Amino acid sequence: MTTPLPVIVVEPVTDADRHDLERTLTVTLGSPREARWLIEDATGEGARPGTVSQDQAERARRMAERRATGEPLQYVLGHWPFRQLDLLVDSRALIPRPETEWVTDVALVELDRMLASGGARKVVDLGTGTGAIALSIATERAAHGVEVIATDRDPAVLELARINRDRVALRHEAARRVELRVGSWWAALDPADRGRISLAVANPPYVAAIEWELLDPVVRDHEPYTALVAGPGSDATPGFADIEAILAGAGEWLARPGAAVIEIAPTQAEAALAAAERFGSTESRVLSDLAGRPRALVARFG
């Protein structure tokens, strides 16, 4: 005869205990806001107001312990908002940041300009990481039938982008059409796409190796080195090698008219403009972000 398994009943913690948990996590983290975020994430959308189970409280405590060691909040939570999307994030890829949300705005302005003039409808996000830029463009311009390709040289990173594509597609059908390709920058593309890309957008590595040592430990010790750090450009500009590689291929792969929108470090503005001109851009400029720092190179071709 089989002995029945015991039934374990988890009693909900009272509203007062939830407040006690928030106070305890605030002491651990030094941030009442982060304490609330962890508790809200641990309880989920289906939780009854004012209650948290013992299992949920334990999950919140474990997350707080990870955060207290310096792990980024976004990795602890496992997801993070980017524009209109909620994306899964982990240490395979950079955490999506507000600066990149703004760069996506710049890219959409360029895309709209080309669509209005009857330009090509194909976009490539070079070095997609979580897929944030590619998925944002695909969903926010779904009505225009835009084709979006997302590339990354690391298959493990591209798998994270695939998971996010499938996650976003549950609410936005257009995300399902984002094409994923593995390879380094333009080399990931089908040769048939040469000269047919209306817009290339990228947030490439642009931190110099010497600067990496000085980064906040939350970034330096947890986010992927290869997604942050690049070698010097051919003119010795620190951290400029990958930006230069993207510009070097732009003239070959972009349609006419076409444009490349690339996130850069503020110190790289002059080098970016010079490189854009050297590689055939007919019009280029660097735009400053919301904090007033040079942040996005817009290089137009044709």
KEKE-3310 file (N, C-alpha, C; in steps of 0.2 Angstrom, whole numbers, plus 5000, padded with zeros to 4 digits):
npx = (5004:5003:5009:5001:5007:5011:5001:5005:5002:5003:5003:4996:5005:5002:4995:5002:5014:5019:5023:5033:5042:5046:5052:5063:5070:5073:5083:5093:5096:5097:5088:5072:5064:5069:5067:5053:5051:5056:5048:5036:5039:5041:5029:5020:5008:4996:4994:4985:4980:4990:4994:5007:5014:5023:5033:5034:5039:5051:5057:5059:5068:5079:5082:5085:5097:5105:5106:5112:5125:5130:5125:5117:5101:5092:5096:5094:5080:5077:5070:5066:5060:5059:5056:5041:5040:5043:5057:5066:5081:5098:5115:5120:5119:5120:5112:5097:5096:5091:5098:5099:5086:5082:5091:5085:5073:5079:5083:5070:5065:5073:5070:5056:5057:5063:5053:5043:5047:5047:5056:5067:5060:5067:5076:5091:5097:5111:5121:5112:5109:5099:5088:5081:5081:5078:5066:5058:5057:5051:5038:5033:5032:5024:5013:5018:5023:5037:5052:5063:5079:5089:5105:5119:5135:5137:5130:5124:5119:5111:5101:5095:5089:5080:5071:5066:5060:5050:5043:5038:5030:5019:5010:5012:5011:5019:5032:5035:5040:5053:5069:5082:5100:5116:5132:5146:5143:5140:5143:5134:5123:5112:5120:5111:5104:5112:5114:5101:5096:5087:5089:5101:5104:5113:5120:5135:5149:5159:5167:5184:5197:5205:5196:5187:5191:5188:5175:5159:5158:5146:5142:5155:5158:5148:5141:5143:5159:5163:5153:5154:5167:5178:5192:5204:5201:5206:5212:5217:5207:5201:5192:5184:5184:5174:5163:5169:5170:5157:5153:5162:5156:5144:5141:5141:5131:5119:5104:5099:5090:5098:5102:5113:5112:5120:5125:5136:5151:5152:5164:5168:5163:5169:5178:5168:5161:5171:5175:5162:5161:5173:5170:5160:5148:5135:5129:5131:5129:5130:5120:5114:5110:5097:5103:5111:5123:5134:5128:5122:5127:5121:5122:5120:5117:5117)
npy = (4994:5011:5025:5040:5056:5069:5083:5100:5115:5131:5145:5161:5176:5190:5207:5215:5208:5208:5222:5221:5213:5221:5231:5224:5220:5233:5237:5227:5231:5244:5252:5258:5258:5248:5237:5236:5234:5221:5213:5215:5209:5196:5192:5193:5196:5190:5190:5192:5208:5215:5203:5190:5175:5162:5156:5166:5176:5171:5170:5183:5187:5179:5185:5198:5195:5192:5204:5212:5208:5215:5211:5216:5224:5222:5209:5201:5202:5197:5202:5216:5233:5240:5253:5250:5237:5222:5214:5199:5197:5193:5188:5185:5196:5214:5225:5233:5250:5267:5276:5269:5267:5280:5281:5272:5279:5289:5281:5277:5289:5291:5280:5283:5294:5288:5279:5288:5293:5283:5273:5258:5244:5237:5233:5232:5226:5227:5217:5213:5209:5208:5209:5221:5233:5229:5222:5232:5241:5233:5231:5243:5249:5241:5242:5247:5237:5233:5225:5216:5212:5204:5203:5194:5190:5180:5165:5161:5173:5176:5167:5171:5183:5176:5170:5181:5187:5177:5179:5192:5191:5185:5195:5204:5202:5205:5204:5191:5190:5195:5192:5181:5181:5174:5180:5191:5208:5215:5203:5193:5194:5189:5188:5192:5203:5214:5231:5233:5237:5248:5254:5254:5250:5251:5246:5245:5238:5250:5254:5258:5247:5251:5260:5251:5246:5256:5256:5256:5244:5236:5235:5232:5219:5211:5212:5207:5207:5207:5213:5226:5231:5237:5237:5250:5262:5264:5276:5277:5280:5277:5262:5262:5253:5243:5252:5258:5247:5244:5256:5255:5245:5250:5258:5248:5239:5247:5253:5266:5280:5277:5274:5274:5272:5274:5270:5279:5283:5298:5304:5300:5307:5316:5307:5298:5306:5309:5296:5292:5301:5297:5284:5286:5292:5304:5313:5317:5317:5321:5317:5324:5316:5315:5319:5328:5324:5319:5306:5298:5293:5298:5293:5296:5289:5292)
npz = (5000:4995:5004:5006:5001:5011:5014:5011:5017:5013:5022:5019:5021:5032:5028:5036:5039:5026:5025:5035:5028:5018:5024:5030:5018:5013:5022:5019:5005:5005:4998:4997:4986:4977:4985:4985:4972:4970:4979:4972:4960:4964:4969:4959:4945:4948:4962:4977:4983:4996:5001:5003:5000:5009:5001:4991:4998:5002:4989:4986:4996:4992:4980:4984:4991:4980:4974:4983:4983:4972:4960:4944:4945:4935:4930:4941:4942:4930:4919:4910:4906:4890:4880:4873:4877:4886:4891:4892:4901:4903:4908:4896:4887:4885:4897:4892:4889:4894:4885:4874:4870:4867:4855:4847:4845:4836:4826:4821:4816:4805:4798:4795:4787:4776:4772:4769:4757:4748:4750:4752:4763:4772:4787:4797:4812:4819:4829:4839:4853:4866:4857:4858:4850:4837:4839:4844:4833:4824:4830:4832:4820:4813:4805:4793:4786:4788:4785:4796:4801:4813:4820:4827:4833:4842:4845:4857:4862:4852:4854:4865:4860:4851:4860:4866:4855:4853:4864:4864:4853:4857:4860:4850:4834:4823:4828:4826:4814:4813:4808:4812:4812:4813:4815:4811:4811:4795:4789:4793:4785:4771:4755:4745:4750:4748:4746:4748:4760:4769:4782:4794:4811:4826:4842:4846:4853:4862:4872:4877:4881:4892:4898:4903:4915:4924:4925:4933:4945:4945:4932:4926:4932:4929:4916:4899:4893:4880:4873:4877:4876:4864:4852:4847:4834:4816:4816:4828:4838:4854:4857:4845:4835:4831:4828:4817:4808:4805:4798:4787:4780:4776:4765:4755:4758:4761:4754:4742:4744:4760:4777:4792:4809:4823:4839:4850:4860:4869:4867:4855:4844:4834:4827:4823:4813:4804:4800:4794:4783:4776:4772:4763:4766:4762:4769:4786:4804:4822:4835:4851:4866:4878:4889:4885:4879:4866:4856:4846:4830:4814:4799:4782:4766:4749)
capx = (5000:5007:5008:5000:5011:5008:4998:5008:4998:5007:4998:4998:5008:4997:4997:5007:5020:5022:5027:5039:5047:5048:5057:5069:5074:5076:5089:5098:5097:5098:5084:5065:5061:5071:5064:5046:5051:5058:5042:5031:5041:5041:5022:5017:5002:4990:4994:4980:4982:4991:4997:5013:5015:5030:5037:5035:5043:5058:5060:5061:5074:5085:5084:5088:5104:5109:5106:5116:5132:5132:5122:5112:5094:5089:5098:5091:5073:5077:5067:5067:5056:5062:5051:5034:5041:5046:5061:5070:5088:5103:5122:5123:5119:5119:5105:5094:5097:5087:5101:5097:5079:5083:5094:5079:5069:5082:5082:5063:5064:5076:5066:5050:5059:5064:5047:5039:5050:5046:5062:5066:5057:5071:5080:5095:5099:5118:5123:5105:5109:5092:5083:5077:5080:5074:5059:5054:5056:5046:5032:5031:5031:5021:5008:5021:5026:5044:5056:5068:5084:5093:5111:5123:5140:5137:5124:5120:5116:5105:5096:5091:5085:5075:5067:5062:5055:5044:5039:5035:5026:5013:5006:5013:5012:5024:5038:5037:5043:5060:5073:5088:5105:5122:5138:5149:5141:5137:5144:5128:5117:5112:5122:5106:5102:5117:5111:5094:5095:5086:5092:5105:5105:5118:5123:5140:5154:5163:5172:5191:5199:5208:5191:5183:5194:5185:5167:5155:5158:5140:5143:5161:5159:5142:5139:5148:5165:5164:5148:5156:5174:5181:5198:5205:5200:5212:5215:5219:5202:5199:5185:5181:5185:5167:5159:5172:5168:5150:5153:5165:5152:5137:5140:5140:5125:5113:5100:5100:5093:5099:5105:5115:5111:5125:5126:5143:5153:5152:5171:5170:5159:5173:5180:5163:5159:5176:5174:5156:5163:5178:5166:5155:5141:5134:5127:5131:5129:5130:5115:5115:5105:5093:5107:5115:5129:5134:5126:5120:5129:5117:5126:5115:5120:5113)
capy = (5000:5017:5030:5046:5061:5074:5089:5105:5121:5137:5151:5168:5181:5195:5213:5218:5205:5211:5228:5219:5210:5227:5235:5220:5220:5239:5237:5224:5234:5252:5256:5255:5257:5241:5232:5236:5230:5214:5210:5215:5204:5189:5190:5192:5199:5186:5190:5196:5214:5215:5197:5187:5168:5161:5155:5172:5180:5168:5171:5190:5187:5177:5190:5203:5193:5192:5211:5215:5206:5219:5209:5221:5223:5219:5202:5198:5201:5192:5205:5224:5236:5244:5256:5247:5230:5219:5209:5194:5199:5189:5190:5184:5202:5220:5227:5238:5256:5273:5279:5265:5269:5286:5280:5269:5285:5292:5277:5277:5295:5290:5275:5286:5298:5284:5276:5293:5294:5277:5269:5251:5243:5232:5236:5227:5228:5224:5216:5214:5208:5205:5210:5226:5238:5225:5221:5239:5244:5228:5231:5250:5250:5235:5244:5248:5231:5234:5218:5218:5207:5205:5199:5194:5185:5175:5161:5161:5179:5176:5163:5176:5187:5172:5169:5188:5187:5173:5182:5198:5189:5183:5201:5208:5197:5208:5202:5184:5190:5197:5187:5181:5179:5174:5182:5197:5214:5214:5196:5189:5195:5186:5192:5195:5209:5219:5236:5233:5238:5255:5257:5249:5253:5247:5249:5241:5239:5256:5256:5256:5242:5255:5263:5246:5245:5261:5256:5254:5236:5233:5234:5228:5213:5206:5213:5204:5211:5208:5218:5233:5234:5237:5240:5256:5263:5264:5282:5276:5282:5271:5259:5264:5248:5240:5257:5259:5241:5245:5261:5252:5241:5253:5260:5242:5236:5251:5255:5273:5282:5273:5277:5270:5275:5270:5273:5280:5286:5305:5306:5298:5311:5318:5302:5295:5310:5308:5290:5292:5304:5293:5278:5287:5295:5310:5318:5314:5322:5317:5320:5323:5312:5319:5322:5333:5321:5316:5299:5294:5295:5297:5294:5295:5287:5294)
capz = (5000:4995:5009:5003:5002:5016:5011:5014:5017:5014:5024:5017:5026:5032:5026:5041:5037:5020:5027:5038:5023:5014:5029:5030:5011:5012:5026:5015:4999:5005:4993:4998:4979:4975:4989:4983:4965:4971:4981:4967:4955:4968:4970:4952:4944:4951:4969:4980:4986:5003:5003:5000:5003:5012:4995:4988:5003:5001:4983:4986:5000:4988:4975:4988:4992:4974:4972:4988:4981:4967:4953:4942:4947:4929:4930:4947:4941:4924:4914:4910:4901:4884:4876:4874:4877:4892:4888:4896:4901:4908:4908:4889:4883:4889:4899:4888:4893:4891:4880:4868:4869:4863:4849:4843:4842:4831:4820:4818:4812:4799:4794:4793:4782:4770:4770:4766:4750:4744:4750:4754:4769:4775:4792:4800:4819:4819:4836:4842:4860:4868:4852:4860:4845:4832:4841:4845:4826:4820:4833:4832:4813:4810:4799:4786:4783:4788:4787:4801:4802:4819:4819:4832:4831:4847:4845:4863:4863:4847:4857:4870:4856:4849:4866:4867:4849:4854:4870:4862:4848:4860:4860:4844:4829:4819:4831:4824:4807:4814:4805:4816:4808:4816:4811:4813:4808:4789:4786:4794:4780:4764:4750:4741:4753:4747:4742:4749:4767:4770:4788:4799:4817:4830:4848:4846:4859:4861:4877:4877:4886:4898:4902:4906:4922:4928:4925:4939:4946:4944:4925:4924:4935:4927:4909:4895:4891:4872:4871:4880:4874:4857:4850:4844:4827:4812:4818:4835:4843:4858:4857:4839:4830:4829:4824:4810:4804:4803:4793:4782:4775:4775:4758:4751:4760:4761:4748:4741:4750:4766:4783:4797:4815:4827:4846:4851:4866:4868:4865:4848:4839:4829:4824:4819:4807:4799:4797:4790:4777:4773:4769:4757:4768:4759:4775:4793:4810:4828:4839:4858:4870:4883:4894:4881:4877:4859:4857:4840:4823:4809:4792:4777:4760:4743)
cpx = (5004:5005:5007:5005:5008:5006:5002:5004:5002:5002:5001:5000:5003:5000:5003:5014:5023:5026:5033:5045:5050:5054:5064:5073:5077:5082:5095:5100:5099:5093:5077:5062:5063:5068:5056:5046:5052:5052:5037:5032:5040:5033:5018:5011:4996:4990:4988:4983:4984:4994:5003:5014:5022:5035:5039:5040:5051:5061:5062:5067:5080:5087:5087:5096:5108:5111:5112:5123:5134:5129:5117:5105:5091:5090:5094:5083:5072:5073:5067:5063:5061:5057:5044:5034:5044:5050:5065:5077:5092:5110:5124:5123:5118:5112:5103:5094:5093:5091:5099:5090:5079:5086:5089:5074:5072:5082:5075:5062:5067:5072:5059:5051:5060:5057:5042:5041:5050:5052:5061:5063:5061:5076:5084:5097:5106:5120:5117:5105:5102:5087:5079:5076:5076:5067:5055:5052:5050:5039:5029:5030:5028:5016:5011:5024:5034:5047:5062:5072:5088:5099:5115:5129:5140:5130:5120:5116:5110:5099:5092:5087:5079:5069:5063:5058:5049:5039:5035:5029:5019:5008:5006:5015:5018:5031:5040:5040:5050:5064:5080:5094:5112:5128:5140:5147:5138:5138:5138:5123:5118:5115:5117:5103:5107:5114:5104:5091:5093:5089:5096:5106:5109:5119:5129:5145:5158:5167:5179:5193:5202:5202:5187:5185:5190:5178:5165:5156:5152:5139:5149:5161:5153:5140:5145:5153:5165:5158:5149:5162:5176:5188:5198:5203:5206:5216:5217:5213:5200:5192:5181:5181:5178:5163:5162:5170:5161:5150:5157:5161:5145:5136:5139:5133:5118:5110:5102:5093:5094:5103:5108:5115:5115:5126:5134:5144:5153:5159:5173:5166:5163:5175:5174:5161:5165:5176:5168:5158:5168:5175:5160:5148:5141:5131:5127:5131:5128:5125:5116:5109:5101:5097:5112:5122:5129:5133:5125:5123:5123:5121:5121:5119:5115:5107)
cpy = (5006:5022:5037:5051:5066:5080:5095:5111:5127:5143:5157:5172:5187:5202:5216:5215:5207:5217:5226:5217:5216:5231:5231:5221:5227:5240:5233:5227:5241:5256:5253:5254:5250:5236:5231:5232:5223:5210:5210:5209:5197:5187:5189:5196:5196:5186:5194:5202:5213:5208:5194:5180:5168:5160:5161:5176:5177:5169:5179:5191:5185:5182:5196:5202:5194:5200:5214:5213:5211:5217:5214:5219:5220:5211:5198:5197:5197:5196:5212:5227:5240:5247:5253:5240:5228:5213:5205:5197:5194:5191:5188:5191:5208:5221:5233:5245:5262:5276:5276:5266:5275:5285:5276:5274:5288:5288:5277:5284:5294:5285:5278:5291:5294:5281:5281:5294:5288:5272:5262:5250:5238:5236:5231:5230:5224:5223:5217:5213:5204:5205:5216:5231:5235:5224:5227:5241:5239:5230:5238:5253:5245:5237:5246:5242:5230:5227:5220:5211:5209:5200:5199:5189:5180:5171:5161:5167:5179:5172:5167:5180:5183:5171:5176:5189:5183:5176:5188:5196:5187:5189:5205:5203:5199:5205:5195:5184:5193:5191:5187:5178:5179:5176:5189:5203:5212:5207:5191:5189:5191:5190:5195:5201:5215:5224:5237:5235:5246:5258:5252:5253:5248:5250:5244:5242:5246:5259:5254:5251:5246:5258:5257:5245:5250:5261:5254:5246:5233:5231:5230:5221:5208:5207:5210:5209:5212:5212:5225:5235:5232:5239:5247:5256:5263:5271:5283:5279:5276:5269:5260:5258:5245:5246:5258:5253:5242:5250:5259:5248:5244:5255:5254:5239:5240:5253:5263:5275:5277:5277:5272:5275:5271:5274:5273:5283:5294:5307:5304:5302:5313:5313:5299:5299:5309:5301:5289:5295:5300:5287:5279:5290:5302:5315:5315:5320:5318:5321:5319:5320:5317:5322:5327:5330:5318:5309:5295:5297:5294:5298:5292:5294:5288:5298)
cpz = (5000:5000:5005:5005:5007:5012:5014:5012:5018:5016:5022:5023:5026:5029:5030:5040:5031:5021:5030:5033:5019:5018:5029:5024:5010:5016:5022:5009:4999:5001:4994:4991:4976:4979:4987:4976:4966:4974:4976:4962:4958:4968:4964:4951:4947:4959:4972:4984:4994:5005:5000:5004:5005:5006:4992:4992:5002:4995:4983:4990:4996:4983:4978:4989:4986:4973:4977:4987:4975:4960:4951:4944:4941:4928:4935:4945:4935:4918:4915:4905:4896:4880:4878:4876:4884:4890:4893:4896:4906:4905:4901:4886:4888:4891:4895:4892:4890:4885:4873:4866:4865:4856:4844:4841:4836:4825:4817:4814:4805:4795:4791:4787:4775:4767:4766:4759:4746:4745:4752:4761:4773:4780:4795:4807:4820:4826:4840:4850:4862:4863:4853:4854:4839:4833:4842:4838:4823:4823:4832:4824:4809:4804:4793:4783:4783:4789:4791:4802:4808:4819:4826:4831:4836:4847:4851:4864:4858:4850:4862:4866:4853:4854:4867:4861:4850:4859:4868:4857:4851:4860:4854:4838:4824:4822:4828:4817:4807:4812:4809:4812:4813:4812:4813:4809:4801:4786:4788:4789:4774:4759:4745:4744:4752:4743:4743:4756:4767:4776:4792:4805:4822:4836:4849:4852:4857:4867:4876:4883:4893:4902:4905:4913:4926:4928:4932:4940:4945:4936:4923:4926:4932:4920:4905:4892:4884:4870:4873:4876:4867:4856:4847:4836:4823:4813:4825:4840:4847:4857:4851:4834:4827:4825:4817:4805:4801:4797:4787:4777:4773:4768:4753:4752:4760:4754:4747:4740:4756:4771:4788:4803:4820:4834:4847:4858:4864:4865:4858:4842:4833:4824:4820:4813:4802:4796:4792:4783:4772:4769:4765:4760:4765:4764:4781:4798:4816:4832:4846:4861:4874:4888:4891:4879:4870:4860:4851:4834:4818:4802:4787:4770:4754:4745)
residu = (MET:THR:THR:PRO:LEU:PRO:VAL:ILE:VAL:VAL:GLU:PRO:VAL:THR:ASP:ALA:ASP:ARG:HIS:ASP:LEU:GLU:ARG:THR:LEU:THR:VAL:THR:LEU:GLY:SER:PRO:ARG:GLU:ALA:ARG:TRP:LEU:ILE:GLU:ASP:ALA:THR:GLY:GLU:GLY:ALA:ARG:PRO:GLY:THR:VAL:SER:GLN:ASP:GLN:ALA:GLU:ARG:ALA:ARG:ARG:MET:ALA:GLU:ARG:ARG:ALA:THR:GLY:GLU:PRO:LEU:GLN:TYR:VAL:LEU:GLY:HIS:TRP:PRO:PHE:ARG:GLN:LEU:ASP:LEU:LEU:VAL:ASP:SER:ARG:ALA:LEU:ILE:PRO:ARG:PRO:GLU:THR:GLU:TRP:VAL:THR:ASP:VAL:ALA:LEU:VAL:GLU:LEU:ASP:ARG:MET:LEU:ALA:SER:GLY:GLY:ALA:ARG:LYS:VAL:VAL:ASP:LEU:GLY:THR:GLY:THR:GLY:ALA:ILE:ALA:LEU:SER:ILE:ALA:THR:GLU:ARG:ALA:ALA:HIS:GLY:VAL:GLU:VAL:ILE:ALA:THR:ASP:ARG:ASP:PRO:ALA:VAL:LEU:GLU:LEU:ALA:ARG:ILE:ASN:ARG:ASP:ARG:VAL:ALA:LEU:ARG:HIS:GLU:ALA:ALA:ARG:ARG:VAL:GLU:LEU:ARG:VAL:GLY:SER:TRP:TRP:ALA:ALA:LEU:ASP:PRO:ALA:ASP:ARG:GLY:ARG:ILE:SER:LEU:ALA:VAL:ALA:ASN:PRO:PRO:TYR:VAL:ALA:ALA:ILE:GLU:TRP:GLU:LEU:LEU:ASP:PRO:VAL:VAL:ARG:ASP:HIS:GLU:PRO:TYR:THR:ALA:LEU:VAL:ALA:GLY:PRO:GLY:SER:ASP:ALA:THR:PRO:GLY:PHE:ALA:ASP:ILE:GLU:ALA:ILE:LEU:ALA:GLY:ALA:GLY:GLU:TRP:LEU:ALA:ARG:PRO:GLY:ALA:ALA:VAL:ILE:GLU:ILE:ALA:PRO:THR:GLN:ALA:GLU:ALA:ALA:LEU:ALA:ALA:ALA:GLU:ARG:PHE:GLY:SER:THR:GLU:SER:ARG:VAL:LEU:SER:ASP:LEU:ALA:GLY:ARG:PRO:ARG:ALA:LEU:VAL:ALA:ARG:PHE:GLY)
# end
